Structure formats: C-alpha cells, structure tokens
Amino acid sequence: MASANPLSHEFAELVSGDEEWPSEPIEIVRAFHVGSSKIHKETAAVTVRYDLLGNLSGALESDKLVVADGTETVAFPLIREGGRWKVKVFNLPPHVSVGALRKHIQGVMEDDEKRGDSHRTAILEALIAKLDALSK
C-alpha cells in the first residue's frame, strides 16, 4: 500500500535500500511508543512498541479483519549513510491507525466509483463498519 501522505517523498529519504516492504498483513494500531536505542558504530536499533487493535489480511479484496488486542515490540534496524541515520528495509508489514486505514479505504472506494467498478463495494463497506466498531 503506497503512502497517500503528500510528504511521503520526504520520509523516503529516511529509508535505506531499494527493497520492498511487505504489504500484508496490515496491523491496526491504537498507539505506538518509541523506546530505547542501541548504537554500534555504523549500525543501530530503535525499539518501538505498538498497542495493537487488530490485523487485516487479504488486502482490500476481503474484510478479514481480526481483533488482536495486545502489544508488539519491533526493533527497527538503522544504518548510517552519508552521516545520516536511515531505517534499513526489513520484514515489517504496514502498521496503521484506524483513521488512516479508513481514509485509505474511502479513497479506494471513490476511485472504484469513478471507474464504474462496484465489485468490492460491499466488502469495503463491511470493512469500514468493522473498523468503526474496532475503534469504539
């Protein structure tokens, strides 16, 4: 899922490597907390704890949203390039808020409607309803 953030090109400067980030499962988070960092010469790691609400698999062709209340701690690997710390691409699927995912789905629905494509409208509407229930 590409970022719809208009400043995403600025964030791209903070990533090292041309590899692709995985696109699934999408982890839906309530909040995140940046923790400690450990530096060793030209590499480092920063831990981030996510407060999870659920996850979604099957891209936007299903409404397979699973409630998964809990936490996940991820160590982000960093590498120093040109005097700047950058996140080294690793196996981390998207971690997004309910609001960000809802906004993305609504944009997909608008694009589908403009093209006259209604094959997944019911699935996306069901998914938005599940997201609304999840965020209460």
Sequence and secondary structure as in RCSB ss.txt:
>XXXX:A:sequence
MASANPLSHEFAELVSGDEEWPSEPIEIVRAFHVGSSKIHKETAAVTVRYDLLGNLSGALESDKLVVADGTETVA
FPLIREGGRWKVKVFNLPPHVSVGALRKHIQGVMEDDEKRGDSHRTAILEALIAKLDALSK
>XXXX:A:secstr
     TTHHHHHTTEESS      SEEEEEEEEEEEEEEETTEEEEEEEEEEEEEEESGGG  EEEEEEEEEEEE
EEEEEETTEEEEE  S   EEEHHHHHHHHHHHHHHHHHTT  TTHHHHHHHHHHHHHHT 
